[in-house]
Structure formats: structure tokens, C-alpha cells
């Protein structure tokens, strides 16, 4: 299993979640984030007649996380790239980590990374 973390533009979040849900990935965690990459902006502000320059690094982004079986990772990555890309650059990143196990708290079922579940329970 792999844990996929996607950092993307906020305007692409719902479209990507809809597409991922359509191909069987429903357990998606979403959170707000901010960060900076290679581009750094300097904005000028006027306060009481004086001009101040301020560097703006924090760019709003969304983070999505979900689990994918090893054999589906490349297809999911291609899907994410197709949906999340823009013509402006700074579209975000996809991080892939190995995940040893995932267990439902309520049932103890082990998660395989797609819509199927193992029958074994741990309690």
C-alpha cells in the first residue's frame, strides 16, 4: 500500500476528489495548507504615506491524502496530474510513501487501499 499526498491549487480540489471518487477512492482526507516554492512575491503597501515592501511567501494550497494499492499507483498519479495541471505552473506536488498497515478503529478491519477490505479483525 502507498499513502498518496497531493498538494494542489484550491480551485482543483473538488474536481480531483470527484474524479478519484469515481475510480473508487472515497477515503480522502482534505486539509488547508500554505507554503512557498520557487516564486517569491514582493508587494508594495502604503501605510500613512510611506511605501513598505513586504515579501509574500505563503500561497494557499489544499492537501489531499489517501491510500492506494501498489499496483494502482501509476494510474492514480497520471489521473492526478491530468486533473490538477494548469498552464500557470506552481500546480503542486504528489508525494508517495510506503504504508505498512491501516486499521479501522471501529471494526478492526485492515484496509487494502481500495474499496475492498480484509476479513481479519484485530481487537
Secondary structure, DSSP 8 states (H G I E B T S, - for coil): -EEEEEEE-GGGHHHHHHHHHHTT----EEEEEEE--S--EEEEEEETTEEEEEEE--EEEEEEEEEE-GGGHHHHHHHHHHHH--SSS--EEEEEEE----B-TTT-EEE-SSS-EEEEE--
